[in-house]
Amino acid sequence: MEDAFECARNCIEAKAQTESQKEIVNRSYVLLGYIFYEQMALSKAVTALRMVPKSSYYFETRCSDYAGPLCAPVNGMTA
């Protein structure tokens, strides 16, 4: 598990310049969100998943059936 965190951290910390590189960062946030969700670290999962911008290809993925409850609207606001 530590290897997965380290790989995702490296992707997120790298300076993304192209759109493809930015999408790798977004995908890394989704991966971390799912890992945190599995570990029941829900606040960390929400934080990671909310880092994915609406313009990202992975925006819909972050709220899939897997972690959908974390993306549910709260007081009329969406994640």
mmCIF file of the N, C-alpha and C atoms, coordinates in Angstrom:
data_MODEL
# 
_entry.id   MODEL 
# 
loop_
_atom_site.group_PDB 
_atom_site.id 
_atom_site.type_symbol 
_atom_site.label_atom_id 
_atom_site.label_alt_id 
_atom_site.label_comp_id 
_atom_site.label_asym_id 
_atom_site.label_entity_id 
_atom_site.label_seq_id 
_atom_site.pdbx_PDB_ins_code 
_atom_site.Cartn_x 
_atom_site.Cartn_y 
_atom_site.Cartn_z 
_atom_site.occupancy 
_atom_site.B_iso_or_equiv 
_atom_site.pdbx_formal_charge 
_atom_site.auth_seq_id 
_atom_site.auth_comp_id 
_atom_site.auth_asym_id 
_atom_site.auth_atom_id 
_atom_site.pdbx_PDB_model_num 
ATOM 1   N N  . MET A 1 1  ? 0.827   -1.195 0.000   1.00 0.00 ? 1  MET A N  1 
ATOM 2   C CA . MET A 1 1  ? 0.000   0.000  0.000   1.00 0.00 ? 1  MET A CA 1 
ATOM 3   C C  . MET A 1 1  ? 0.870   1.256  0.000   1.00 0.00 ? 1  MET A C  1 
ATOM 4   N N  . GLU A 1 2  ? 1.965   1.210  0.714   1.00 0.00 ? 2  GLU A N  1 
ATOM 5   C CA . GLU A 1 2  ? 2.862   2.367  0.752   1.00 0.00 ? 2  GLU A CA 1 
ATOM 6   C C  . GLU A 1 2  ? 3.392   2.711  -0.638  1.00 0.00 ? 2  GLU A C  1 
ATOM 7   N N  . ASP A 1 3  ? 3.633   1.683  -1.455  1.00 0.00 ? 3  ASP A N  1 
ATOM 8   C CA . ASP A 1 3  ? 4.105   1.931  -2.815  1.00 0.00 ? 3  ASP A CA 1 
ATOM 9   C C  . ASP A 1 3  ? 3.067   2.698  -3.623  1.00 0.00 ? 3  ASP A C  1 
ATOM 10  N N  . ALA A 1 4  ? 1.792   2.358  -3.448  1.00 0.00 ? 4  ALA A N  1 
ATOM 11  C CA . ALA A 1 4  ? 0.720   3.057  -4.160  1.00 0.00 ? 4  ALA A CA 1 
ATOM 12  C C  . ALA A 1 4  ? 0.648   4.515  -3.732  1.00 0.00 ? 4  ALA A C  1 
ATOM 13  N N  . PHE A 1 5  ? 0.762   4.765  -2.427  1.00 0.00 ? 5  PHE A N  1 
ATOM 14  C CA . PHE A 1 5  ? 0.765   6.140  -1.935  1.00 0.00 ? 5  PHE A CA 1 
ATOM 15  C C  . PHE A 1 5  ? 1.952   6.917  -2.492  1.00 0.00 ? 5  PHE A C  1 
ATOM 16  N N  . GLU A 1 6  ? 3.111   6.300  -2.497  1.00 0.00 ? 6  GLU A N  1 
ATOM 17  C CA . GLU A 1 6  ? 4.322   6.965  -2.982  1.00 0.00 ? 6  GLU A CA 1 
ATOM 18  C C  . GLU A 1 6  ? 4.211   7.299  -4.469  1.00 0.00 ? 6  GLU A C  1 
ATOM 19  N N  . CYS A 1 7  ? 3.702   6.372  -5.249  1.00 0.00 ? 7  CYS A N  1 
ATOM 20  C CA . CYS A 1 7  ? 3.534   6.620  -6.694  1.00 0.00 ? 7  CYS A CA 1 
ATOM 21  C C  . CYS A 1 7  ? 2.539   7.748  -6.937  1.00 0.00 ? 7  CYS A C  1 
ATOM 22  N N  . ALA A 1 8  ? 1.411   7.715  -6.238  1.00 0.00 ? 8  ALA A N  1 
ATOM 23  C CA . ALA A 1 8  ? 0.409   8.775  -6.394  1.00 0.00 ? 8  ALA A CA 1 
ATOM 24  C C  . ALA A 1 8  ? 0.971   10.116 -5.940  1.00 0.00 ? 8  ALA A C  1 
ATOM 25  N N  . ARG A 1 9  ? 1.690   10.122 -4.837  1.00 0.00 ? 9  ARG A N  1 
ATOM 26  C CA . ARG A 1 9  ? 2.289   11.359 -4.330  1.00 0.00 ? 9  ARG A CA 1 
ATOM 27  C C  . ARG A 1 9  ? 3.275   11.934 -5.347  1.00 0.00 ? 9  ARG A C  1 
ATOM 28  N N  . ASN A 1 10 ? 4.089   11.071 -5.949  1.00 0.00 ? 10 ASN A N  1 
ATOM 29  C CA . ASN A 1 10 ? 5.040   11.528 -6.964  1.00 0.00 ? 10 ASN A CA 1 
ATOM 30  C C  . ASN A 1 10 ? 4.321   12.159 -8.147  1.00 0.00 ? 10 ASN A C  1 
ATOM 31  N N  . CYS A 1 11 ? 3.219   11.554 -8.572  1.00 0.00 ? 11 CYS A N  1 
ATOM 32  C CA . CYS A 1 11 ? 2.444   12.107 -9.693  1.00 0.00 ? 11 CYS A CA 1 
ATOM 33  C C  . CYS A 1 11 ? 1.855   13.465 -9.340  1.00 0.00 ? 11 CYS A C  1 
ATOM 34  N N  . ILE A 1 12 ? 1.324   13.573 -8.146  1.00 0.00 ? 12 ILE A N  1 
ATOM 35  C CA . ILE A 1 12 ? 0.676   14.817 -7.722  1.00 0.00 ? 12 ILE A CA 1 
ATOM 36  C C  . ILE A 1 12 ? 1.688   15.939 -7.542  1.00 0.00 ? 12 ILE A C  1 
ATOM 37  N N  . GLU A 1 13 ? 2.862   15.615 -7.018  1.00 0.00 ? 13 GLU A N  1 
ATOM 38  C CA . GLU A 1 13 ? 3.866   16.636 -6.750  1.00 0.00 ? 13 GLU A CA 1 
ATOM 39  C C  . GLU A 1 13 ? 4.645   17.068 -7.994  1.00 0.00 ? 13 GLU A C  1 
ATOM 40  N N  . ALA A 1 14 ? 4.586   16.269 -9.053  1.00 0.00 ? 14 ALA A N  1 
ATOM 41  C CA . ALA A 1 14 ? 5.296   16.626 -10.287 1.00 0.00 ? 14 ALA A CA 1 
ATOM 42  C C  . ALA A 1 14 ? 4.649   17.861 -10.911 1.00 0.00 ? 14 ALA A C  1 
ATOM 43  N N  . LYS A 1 15 ? 5.451   18.646 -11.587 1.00 0.00 ? 15 LYS A N  1 
ATOM 44  C CA . LYS A 1 15 ? 4.938   19.845 -12.226 1.00 0.00 ? 15 LYS A CA 1 
ATOM 45  C C  . LYS A 1 15 ? 4.269   19.461 -13.547 1.00 0.00 ? 15 LYS A C  1 
ATOM 46  N N  . ALA A 1 16 ? 2.949   19.439 -13.550 1.00 0.00 ? 16 ALA A N  1 
ATOM 47  C CA . ALA A 1 16 ? 2.186   19.067 -14.742 1.00 0.00 ? 16 ALA A CA 1 
ATOM 48  C C  . ALA A 1 16 ? 2.088   20.262 -15.679 1.00 0.00 ? 16 ALA A C  1 
ATOM 49  N N  . GLN A 1 17 ? 2.530   20.056 -16.919 1.00 0.00 ? 17 GLN A N  1 
ATOM 50  C CA . GLN A 1 17 ? 2.502   21.144 -17.891 1.00 0.00 ? 17 GLN A CA 1 
ATOM 51  C C  . GLN A 1 17 ? 1.504   20.905 -19.013 1.00 0.00 ? 17 GLN A C  1 
ATOM 52  N N  . THR A 1 18 ? 1.400   19.674 -19.470 1.00 0.00 ? 18 THR A N  1 
ATOM 53  C CA . THR A 1 18 ? 0.480   19.376 -20.563 1.00 0.00 ? 18 THR A CA 1 
ATOM 54  C C  . THR A 1 18 ? -0.859  18.904 -19.989 1.00 0.00 ? 18 THR A C  1 
ATOM 55  N N  . GLU A 1 19 ? -1.865  18.888 -20.844 1.00 0.00 ? 19 GLU A N  1 
ATOM 56  C CA . GLU A 1 19 ? -3.176  18.407 -20.408 1.00 0.00 ? 19 GLU A CA 1 
ATOM 57  C C  . GLU A 1 19 ? -3.113  16.943 -19.982 1.00 0.00 ? 19 GLU A C  1 
ATOM 58  N N  . SER A 1 20 ? -2.339  16.153 -20.694 1.00 0.00 ? 20 SER A N  1 
ATOM 59  C CA . SER A 1 20 ? -2.198  14.734 -20.346 1.00 0.00 ? 20 SER A CA 1 
ATOM 60  C C  . SER A 1 20 ? -1.572  14.575 -18.964 1.00 0.00 ? 20 SER A C  1 
ATOM 61  N N  . GLN A 1 21 ? -0.572  15.372 -18.681 1.00 0.00 ? 21 GLN A N  1 
ATOM 62  C CA . GLN A 1 21 ? 0.062   15.307 -17.369 1.00 0.00 ? 21 GLN A CA 1 
ATOM 63  C C  . GLN A 1 21 ? -0.898  15.742 -16.265 1.00 0.00 ? 21 GLN A C  1 
ATOM 64  N N  . LYS A 1 22 ? -1.716  16.746 -16.542 1.00 0.00 ? 22 LYS A N  1 
ATOM 65  C CA . LYS A 1 22 ? -2.713  17.197 -15.562 1.00 0.00 ? 22 LYS A CA 1 
ATOM 66  C C  . LYS A 1 22 ? -3.742  16.105 -15.295 1.00 0.00 ? 22 LYS A C  1 
ATOM 67  N N  . GLU A 1 23 ? -4.094  15.349 -16.322 1.00 0.00 ? 23 GLU A N  1 
ATOM 68  C CA . GLU A 1 23 ? -5.055  14.260 -16.140 1.00 0.00 ? 23 GLU A CA 1 
ATOM 69  C C  . GLU A 1 23 ? -4.446  13.117 -15.326 1.00 0.00 ? 23 GLU A C  1 
ATOM 70  N N  . ILE A 1 24 ? -3.148  12.914 -15.447 1.00 0.00 ? 24 ILE A N  1 
ATOM 71  C CA . ILE A 1 24 ? -2.482  11.913 -14.611 1.00 0.00 ? 24 ILE A CA 1 
ATOM 72  C C  . ILE A 1 24 ? -2.571  12.326 -13.144 1.00 0.00 ? 24 ILE A C  1 
ATOM 73  N N  . VAL A 1 25 ? -2.397  13.608 -12.882 1.00 0.00 ? 25 VAL A N  1 
ATOM 74  C CA . VAL A 1 25 ? -2.538  14.122 -11.514 1.00 0.00 ? 25 VAL A CA 1 
ATOM 75  C C  . VAL A 1 25 ? -3.966  13.885 -11.022 1.00 0.00 ? 25 VAL A C  1 
ATOM 76  N N  . ASN A 1 26 ? -4.950  14.203 -11.867 1.00 0.00 ? 26 ASN A N  1 
ATOM 77  C CA . ASN A 1 26 ? -6.350  14.006 -11.476 1.00 0.00 ? 26 ASN A CA 1 
ATOM 78  C C  . ASN A 1 26 ? -6.655  12.540 -11.211 1.00 0.00 ? 26 ASN A C  1 
ATOM 79  N N  . ARG A 1 27 ? -6.125  11.670 -12.052 1.00 0.00 ? 27 ARG A N  1 
ATOM 80  C CA . ARG A 1 27 ? -6.341  10.235 -11.852 1.00 0.00 ? 27 ARG A CA 1 
ATOM 81  C C  . ARG A 1 27 ? -5.695  9.774  -10.547 1.00 0.00 ? 27 ARG A C  1 
ATOM 82  N N  . SER A 1 28 ? -4.572  10.368 -10.201 1.00 0.00 ? 28 SER A N  1 
ATOM 83  C CA . SER A 1 28 ? -3.898  10.032 -8.947  1.00 0.00 ? 28 SER A CA 1 
ATOM 84  C C  . SER A 1 28 ? -4.753  10.433 -7.749  1.00 0.00 ? 28 SER A C  1 
ATOM 85  N N  . TYR A 1 29 ? -5.426  11.583 -7.844  1.00 0.00 ? 29 TYR A N  1 
ATOM 86  C CA . TYR A 1 29 ? -6.325  11.990 -6.764  1.00 0.00 ? 29 TYR A CA 1 
ATOM 87  C C  . TYR A 1 29 ? -7.485  11.006 -6.615  1.00 0.00 ? 29 TYR A C  1 
ATOM 88  N N  . VAL A 1 30 ? -8.021  10.531 -7.743  1.00 0.00 ? 30 VAL A N  1 
ATOM 89  C CA . VAL A 1 30 ? -9.101  9.542  -7.681  1.00 0.00 ? 30 VAL A CA 1 
ATOM 90  C C  . VAL A 1 30 ? -8.600  8.264  -7.025  1.00 0.00 ? 30 VAL A C  1 
ATOM 91  N N  . LEU A 1 31 ? -7.430  7.818  -7.420  1.00 0.00 ? 31 LEU A N  1 
ATOM 92  C CA . LEU A 1 31 ? -6.847  6.605  -6.828  1.00 0.00 ? 31 LEU A CA 1 
ATOM 93  C C  . LEU A 1 31 ? -6.694  6.769  -5.319  1.00 0.00 ? 31 LEU A C  1 
ATOM 94  N N  . LEU A 1 32 ? -6.126  7.886  -4.898  1.00 0.00 ? 32 LEU A N  1 
ATOM 95  C CA . LEU A 1 32 ? -5.961  8.119  -3.459  1.00 0.00 ? 32 LEU A CA 1 
ATOM 96  C C  . LEU A 1 32 ? -7.311  8.158  -2.755  1.00 0.00 ? 32 LEU A C  1 
ATOM 97  N N  . GLY A 1 33 ? -8.291  8.793  -3.377  1.00 0.00 ? 33 GLY A N  1 
ATOM 98  C CA . GLY A 1 33 ? -9.628  8.841  -2.788  1.00 0.00 ? 33 GLY A CA 1 
ATOM 99  C C  . GLY A 1 33 ? -10.192 7.457  -2.555  1.00 0.00 ? 33 GLY A C  1 
ATOM 100 N N  . TYR A 1 34 ? -10.033 6.578  -3.540  1.00 0.00 ? 34 TYR A N  1 
ATOM 101 C CA . TYR A 1 34 ? -10.534 5.216  -3.401  1.00 0.00 ? 34 TYR A CA 1 
ATOM 102 C C  . TYR A 1 34 ? -9.765  4.437  -2.324  1.00 0.00 ? 34 TYR A C  1 
ATOM 103 N N  . ILE A 1 35 ? -8.465  4.643  -2.261  1.00 0.00 ? 35 ILE A N  1 
ATOM 104 C CA . ILE A 1 35 ? -7.674  3.965  -1.230  1.00 0.00 ? 35 ILE A CA 1 
ATOM 105 C C  . ILE A 1 35 ? -8.101  4.427  0.161   1.00 0.00 ? 35 ILE A C  1 
ATOM 106 N N  . PHE A 1 36 ? -8.241  5.732  0.329   1.00 0.00 ? 36 PHE A N  1 
ATOM 107 C CA . PHE A 1 36 ? -8.681  6.253  1.626   1.00 0.00 ? 36 PHE A CA 1 
ATOM 108 C C  . PHE A 1 36 ? -10.079 5.742  1.978   1.00 0.00 ? 36 PHE A C  1 
ATOM 109 N N  . TYR A 1 37 ? -10.947 5.656  0.971   1.00 0.00 ? 37 TYR A N  1 
ATOM 110 C CA . TYR A 1 37 ? -12.300 5.150  1.183   1.00 0.00 ? 37 TYR A CA 1 
ATOM 111 C C  . TYR A 1 37 ? -12.261 3.715  1.706   1.00 0.00 ? 37 TYR A C  1 
ATOM 112 N N  . GLU A 1 38 ? -11.425 2.902  1.100   1.00 0.00 ? 38 GLU A N  1 
ATOM 113 C CA . GLU A 1 38 ? -11.293 1.506  1.531   1.00 0.00 ? 38 GLU A CA 1 
ATOM 114 C C  . GLU A 1 38 ? -10.745 1.397  2.949   1.00 0.00 ? 38 GLU A C  1 
ATOM 115 N N  . GLN A 1 39 ? -9.929  2.364  3.336   1.00 0.00 ? 39 GLN A N  1 
ATOM 116 C CA . GLN A 1 39 ? -9.344  2.362  4.680   1.00 0.00 ? 39 GLN A CA 1 
ATOM 117 C C  . GLN A 1 39 ? -10.259 3.052  5.691   1.00 0.00 ? 39 GLN A C  1 
ATOM 118 N N  . MET A 1 40 ? -11.436 3.460  5.242   1.00 0.00 ? 40 MET A N  1 
ATOM 119 C CA . MET A 1 40 ? -12.405 4.166  6.081   1.00 0.00 ? 40 MET A CA 1 
ATOM 120 C C  . MET A 1 40 ? -11.884 5.507  6.591   1.00 0.00 ? 40 MET A C  1 
ATOM 121 N N  . ALA A 1 41 ? -10.950 6.094  5.862   1.00 0.00 ? 41 ALA A N  1 
ATOM 122 C CA . ALA A 1 41 ? -10.464 7.445  6.167   1.00 0.00 ? 41 ALA A CA 1 
ATOM 123 C C  . ALA A 1 41 ? -11.284 8.395  5.292   1.00 0.00 ? 41 ALA A C  1 
ATOM 124 N N  . LEU A 1 42 ? -12.555 8.546  5.655   1.00 0.00 ? 42 LEU A N  1 
ATOM 125 C CA . LEU A 1 42 ? -13.508 9.209  4.777   1.00 0.00 ? 42 LEU A CA 1 
ATOM 126 C C  . LEU A 1 42 ? -13.215 10.684 4.544   1.00 0.00 ? 42 LEU A C  1 
ATOM 127 N N  . SER A 1 43 ? -12.749 11.404 5.545   1.00 0.00 ? 43 SER A N  1 
ATOM 128 C CA . SER A 1 43 ? -12.451 12.828 5.333   1.00 0.00 ? 43 SER A CA 1 
ATOM 129 C C  . SER A 1 43 ? -11.298 12.984 4.351   1.00 0.00 ? 43 SER A C  1 
ATOM 130 N N  . LYS A 1 44 ? -10.314 12.103 4.431   1.00 0.00 ? 44 LYS A N  1 
ATOM 131 C CA . LYS A 1 44 ? -9.204  12.137 3.473   1.00 0.00 ? 44 LYS A CA 1 
ATOM 132 C C  . LYS A 1 44 ? -9.689  11.744 2.085   1.00 0.00 ? 44 LYS A C  1 
ATOM 133 N N  . ALA A 1 45 ? -10.603 10.792 2.010   1.00 0.00 ? 45 ALA A N  1 
ATOM 134 C CA . ALA A 1 45 ? -11.151 10.372 0.718   1.00 0.00 ? 45 ALA A CA 1 
ATOM 135 C C  . ALA A 1 45 ? -11.891 11.524 0.050   1.00 0.00 ? 45 ALA A C  1 
ATOM 136 N N  . VAL A 1 46 ? -12.715 12.215 0.819   1.00 0.00 ? 46 VAL A N  1 
ATOM 137 C CA . VAL A 1 46 ? -13.462 13.350 0.276   1.00 0.00 ? 46 VAL A CA 1 
ATOM 138 C C  . VAL A 1 46 ? -12.507 14.436 -0.196  1.00 0.00 ? 46 VAL A C  1 
ATOM 139 N N  . THR A 1 47 ? -11.505 14.731 0.599   1.00 0.00 ? 47 THR A N  1 
ATOM 140 C CA . THR A 1 47 ? -10.532 15.763 0.226   1.00 0.00 ? 47 THR A CA 1 
ATOM 141 C C  . THR A 1 47 ? -9.837  15.407 -1.081  1.00 0.00 ? 47 THR A C  1 
ATOM 142 N N  . ALA A 1 48 ? -9.390  14.162 -1.214  1.00 0.00 ? 48 ALA A N  1 
ATOM 143 C CA . ALA A 1 48 ? -8.701  13.740 -2.439  1.00 0.00 ? 48 ALA A CA 1 
ATOM 144 C C  . ALA A 1 48 ? -9.638  13.800 -3.639  1.00 0.00 ? 48 ALA A C  1 
ATOM 145 N N  . LEU A 1 49 ? -10.858 13.294 -3.492  1.00 0.00 ? 49 LEU A N  1 
ATOM 146 C CA . LEU A 1 49 ? -11.794 13.279 -4.612  1.00 0.00 ? 49 LEU A CA 1 
ATOM 147 C C  . LEU A 1 49 ? -12.221 14.684 -5.024  1.00 0.00 ? 49 LEU A C  1 
ATOM 148 N N  . ARG A 1 50 ? -12.299 15.590 -4.090  1.00 0.00 ? 50 ARG A N  1 
ATOM 149 C CA . ARG A 1 50 ? -12.692 16.966 -4.417  1.00 0.00 ? 50 ARG A CA 1 
ATOM 150 C C  . ARG A 1 50 ? -11.579 17.755 -5.116  1.00 0.00 ? 50 ARG A C  1 
ATOM 151 N N  . MET A 1 51 ? -10.392 17.211 -5.146  1.00 0.00 ? 51 MET A N  1 
ATOM 152 C CA . MET A 1 51 ? -9.289  17.879 -5.853  1.00 0.00 ? 51 MET A CA 1 
ATOM 153 C C  . MET A 1 51 ? -9.416  17.732 -7.367  1.00 0.00 ? 51 MET A C  1 
ATOM 154 N N  . VAL A 1 52 ? -10.276 16.837 -7.827  1.00 0.00 ? 52 VAL A N  1 
ATOM 155 C CA . VAL A 1 52 ? -10.463 16.616 -9.265  1.00 0.00 ? 52 VAL A CA 1 
ATOM 156 C C  . VAL A 1 52 ? -11.403 17.698 -9.796  1.00 0.00 ? 52 VAL A C  1 
ATOM 157 N N  . PRO A 1 53 ? -10.928 18.558 -10.699 1.00 0.00 ? 53 PRO A N  1 
ATOM 158 C CA . PRO A 1 53 ? -11.768 19.642 -11.218 1.00 0.00 ? 53 PRO A CA 1 
ATOM 159 C C  . PRO A 1 53 ? -12.875 19.121 -12.130 1.00 0.00 ? 53 PRO A C  1 
ATOM 160 N N  . LYS A 1 54 ? -13.952 19.899 -12.243 1.00 0.00 ? 54 LYS A N  1 
ATOM 161 C CA . LYS A 1 54 ? -15.079 19.516 -13.090 1.00 0.00 ? 54 LYS A CA 1 
ATOM 162 C C  . LYS A 1 54 ? -14.678 19.356 -14.555 1.00 0.00 ? 54 LYS A C  1 
ATOM 163 N N  . SER A 1 55 ? -13.647 20.028 -14.963 1.00 0.00 ? 55 SER A N  1 
ATOM 164 C CA . SER A 1 55 ? -13.199 19.967 -16.355 1.00 0.00 ? 55 SER A CA 1 
ATOM 165 C C  . SER A 1 55 ? -12.426 18.688 -16.669 1.00 0.00 ? 55 SER A C  1 
ATOM 166 N N  . SER A 1 56 ? -12.108 17.900 -15.661 1.00 0.00 ? 56 SER A N  1 
ATOM 167 C CA . SER A 1 56 ? -11.307 16.694 -15.840 1.00 0.00 ? 56 SER A CA 1 
ATOM 168 C C  . SER A 1 56 ? -12.122 15.542 -16.413 1.00 0.00 ? 56 SER A C  1 
ATOM 169 N N  . TYR A 1 57 ? -11.453 14.735 -17.202 1.00 0.00 ? 57 TYR A N  1 
ATOM 170 C CA . TYR A 1 57 ? -12.030 13.498 -17.715 1.00 0.00 ? 57 TYR A CA 1 
ATOM 171 C C  . TYR A 1 57 ? -12.442 12.591 -16.558 1.00 0.00 ? 57 TYR A C  1 
ATOM 172 N N  . TYR A 1 58 ? -11.735 12.664 -15.441 1.00 0.00 ? 58 TYR A N  1 
ATOM 173 C CA . TYR A 1 58 ? -11.961 11.797 -14.291 1.00 0.00 ? 58 TYR A CA 1 
ATOM 174 C C  . TYR A 1 58 ? -12.972 12.350 -13.293 1.00 0.00 ? 58 TYR A C  1 
ATOM 175 N N  . PHE A 1 59 ? -13.587 13.482 -13.613 1.00 0.00 ? 59 PHE A N  1 
ATOM 176 C CA . PHE A 1 59 ? -14.552 14.074 -12.688 1.00 0.00 ? 59 PHE A CA 1 
ATOM 177 C C  . PHE A 1 59 ? -15.711 13.127 -12.412 1.00 0.00 ? 59 PHE A C  1 
ATOM 178 N N  . GLU A 1 60 ? -16.278 12.527 -13.446 1.00 0.00 ? 60 GLU A N  1 
ATOM 179 C CA . GLU A 1 60 ? -17.390 11.598 -13.259 1.00 0.00 ? 60 GLU A CA 1 
ATOM 180 C C  . GLU A 1 60 ? -16.926 10.323 -12.570 1.00 0.00 ? 60 GLU A C  1 
ATOM 181 N N  . THR A 1 61 ? -15.707 9.891  -12.847 1.00 0.00 ? 61 THR A N  1 
ATOM 182 C CA . THR A 1 61 ? -15.165 8.678  -12.240 1.00 0.00 ? 61 THR A CA 1 
ATOM 183 C C  . THR A 1 61 ? -15.081 8.817  -10.727 1.00 0.00 ? 61 THR A C  1 
ATOM 184 N N  . ARG A 1 62 ? -14.761 9.997  -10.253 1.00 0.00 ? 62 ARG A N  1 
ATOM 185 C CA . ARG A 1 62 ? -14.586 10.187 -8.813  1.00 0.00 ? 62 ARG A CA 1 
ATOM 186 C C  . ARG A 1 62 ? -15.874 9.948  -8.055  1.00 0.00 ? 62 ARG A C  1 
ATOM 187 N N  . CYS A 1 63 ? -17.002 10.056 -8.721  1.00 0.00 ? 63 CYS A N  1 
ATOM 188 C CA . CYS A 1 63 ? -18.298 9.854  -8.067  1.00 0.00 ? 63 CYS A CA 1 
ATOM 189 C C  . CYS A 1 63 ? -19.009 8.621  -8.617  1.00 0.00 ? 63 CYS A C  1 
ATOM 190 N N  . SER A 1 64 ? -18.255 7.622  -8.955  1.00 0.00 ? 64 SER A N  1 
ATOM 191 C CA . SER A 1 64 ? -18.842 6.384  -9.455  1.00 0.00 ? 64 SER A CA 1 
ATOM 192 C C  . SER A 1 64 ? -19.592 5.672  -8.337  1.00 0.00 ? 64 SER A C  1 
ATOM 193 N N  . ASP A 1 65 ? -20.137 4.533  -8.654  1.00 0.00 ? 65 ASP A N  1 
ATOM 194 C CA . ASP A 1 65 ? -20.863 3.747  -7.652  1.00 0.00 ? 65 ASP A CA 1 
ATOM 195 C C  . ASP A 1 65 ? -19.968 3.388  -6.478  1.00 0.00 ? 65 ASP A C  1 
ATOM 196 N N  . TYR A 1 66 ? -18.676 3.311  -6.722  1.00 0.00 ? 66 TYR A N  1 
ATOM 197 C CA . TYR A 1 66 ? -17.727 2.914  -5.685  1.00 0.00 ? 66 TYR A CA 1 
ATOM 198 C C  . TYR A 1 66 ? -17.690 3.906  -4.530  1.00 0.00 ? 66 TYR A C  1 
ATOM 199 N N  . ALA A 1 67 ? -17.551 5.181  -4.858  1.00 0.00 ? 67 ALA A N  1 
ATOM 200 C CA . ALA A 1 67 ? -17.434 6.204  -3.814  1.00 0.00 ? 67 ALA A CA 1 
ATOM 201 C C  . ALA A 1 67 ? -18.554 7.233  -3.918  1.00 0.00 ? 67 ALA A C  1 
ATOM 202 N N  . GLY A 1 68 ? -19.621 6.880  -4.597  1.00 0.00 ? 68 GLY A N  1 
ATOM 203 C CA . GLY A 1 68 ? -20.736 7.798  -4.803  1.00 0.00 ? 68 GLY A CA 1 
ATOM 204 C C  . GLY A 1 68 ? -21.252 8.484  -3.551  1.00 0.00 ? 68 GLY A C  1 
ATOM 205 N N  . PRO A 1 69 ? -21.406 7.756  -2.442  1.00 0.00 ? 69 PRO A N  1 
ATOM 206 C CA . PRO A 1 69 ? -21.913 8.419  -1.227  1.00 0.00 ? 69 PRO A CA 1 
ATOM 207 C C  . PRO A 1 69 ? -21.048 9.583  -0.762  1.00 0.00 ? 69 PRO A C  1 
ATOM 208 N N  . LEU A 1 70 ? -19.775 9.549  -1.102  1.00 0.00 ? 70 LEU A N  1 
ATOM 209 C CA . LEU A 1 70 ? -18.897 10.652 -0.690  1.00 0.00 ? 70 LEU A CA 1 
ATOM 210 C C  . LEU A 1 70 ? -19.138 11.900 -1.514  1.00 0.00 ? 70 LEU A C  1 
ATOM 211 N N  . CYS A 1 71 ? -19.767 11.757 -2.664  1.00 0.00 ? 71 CYS A N  1 
ATOM 212 C CA . CYS A 1 71 ? -19.974 12.879 -3.560  1.00 0.00 ? 71 CYS A CA 1 
ATOM 213 C C  . CYS A 1 71 ? -21.414 13.372 -3.535  1.00 0.00 ? 71 CYS A C  1 
ATOM 214 N N  . ALA A 1 72 ? -22.218 12.833 -2.644  1.00 0.00 ? 72 ALA A N  1 
ATOM 215 C CA . ALA A 1 72 ? -23.622 13.234 -2.557  1.00 0.00 ? 72 ALA A CA 1 
ATOM 216 C C  . ALA A 1 72 ? -23.718 14.697 -2.150  1.00 0.00 ? 72 ALA A C  1 
ATOM 217 N N  . PRO A 1 73 ? -24.740 15.396 -2.652  1.00 0.00 ? 73 PRO A N  1 
ATOM 218 C CA . PRO A 1 73 ? -24.914 16.804 -2.273  1.00 0.00 ? 73 PRO A CA 1 
ATOM 219 C C  . PRO A 1 73 ? -25.114 16.950 -0.759  1.00 0.00 ? 73 PRO A C  1 
ATOM 220 N N  . VAL A 1 74 ? -24.517 18.001 -0.233  1.00 0.00 ? 74 VAL A N  1 
ATOM 221 C CA . VAL A 1 74 ? -24.657 18.318 1.181   1.00 0.00 ? 74 VAL A CA 1 
ATOM 222 C C  . VAL A 1 74 ? -25.202 19.727 1.264   1.00 0.00 ? 74 VAL A C  1 
ATOM 223 N N  . ASN A 1 75 ? -26.372 19.894 1.850   1.00 0.00 ? 75 ASN A N  1 
ATOM 224 C CA . ASN A 1 75 ? -27.009 21.212 1.976   1.00 0.00 ? 75 ASN A CA 1 
ATOM 225 C C  . ASN A 1 75 ? -27.105 21.931 0.635   1.00 0.00 ? 75 ASN A C  1 
ATOM 226 N N  . GLY A 1 76 ? -27.461 21.176 -0.403  1.00 0.00 ? 76 GLY A N  1 
ATOM 227 C CA . GLY A 1 76 ? -27.637 21.775 -1.717  1.00 0.00 ? 76 GLY A CA 1 
ATOM 228 C C  . GLY A 1 76 ? -26.358 21.980 -2.492  1.00 0.00 ? 76 GLY A C  1 
ATOM 229 N N  . MET A 1 77 ? -25.224 21.628 -1.914  1.00 0.00 ? 77 MET A N  1 
ATOM 230 C CA . MET A 1 77 ? -23.939 21.823 -2.582  1.00 0.00 ? 77 MET A CA 1 
ATOM 231 C C  . MET A 1 77 ? -23.419 20.464 -3.037  1.00 0.00 ? 77 MET A C  1 
ATOM 232 N N  . THR A 1 78 ? -22.760 20.448 -4.195  1.00 0.00 ? 78 THR A N  1 
ATOM 233 C CA . THR A 1 78 ? -22.153 19.215 -4.659  1.00 0.00 ? 78 THR A CA 1 
ATOM 234 C C  . THR A 1 78 ? -20.655 19.287 -4.453  1.00 0.00 ? 78 THR A C  1 
ATOM 235 N N  . ALA A 1 79 ? -20.051 18.132 -4.377  1.00 0.00 ? 79 ALA A N  1 
ATOM 236 C CA . ALA A 1 79 ? -18.602 18.060 -4.164  1.00 0.00 ? 79 ALA A CA 1 
ATOM 237 C C  . ALA A 1 79 ? -17.860 18.530 -5.376  1.00 0.00 ? 79 ALA A C  1 
# 
